[in-house]
């Protein structure tokens, strides 16, 4: 079963492809996505990476949490389910 990870404090210039390359060192990346602002089209500074197994996800968290990308320390943790929103 794939495990989704939250990646915070990304440099704004980071692309989804770069995120995929970084996490590929920890295992097979199913999907990597940097979240973009709908109005400006710029990165919001965080993203999500889905690893193919729980073991690879744990390895990614252990090895990449706190590492630097372009001078910024990133935060990597298991993603929590999105909270329901009112009015949608």
C-alpha positions, 0 to 999 in steps of 0.5 A, a space after each residue: 500500500 502506498 503512503 502519502 507524505 507531507 513535505 513542508 518548507 520547500 523553496 518556492 522554486 522547487 518543481 514537482 519533478 525535482 521533488 520526485 528526484 529528491 525522494 527517489 533516493 529513498 525508494 519508488 515514488 508513485 507521485 510527487 506534487 508541489 502545491 501551486 497557488 490557483 491565483 498566482 500560479 506560484 508554489 505555496 512552499 509545500 507538497 505531497 509525495 506518495 511512496 510505493 510502500 510503507 517501508 520506503 515512506 518511513 525511510 524517506 521521512 527518516 533520511 530527508 526530514 530536516 535536510 536542506 534544499 537550496 538553503 531551506 530545511 524541509 519538513 517531512 512527515 506522514 500526511 494527515 487526511 484532509 479535514 472536511 470544509 464547510 460550504 463546499 
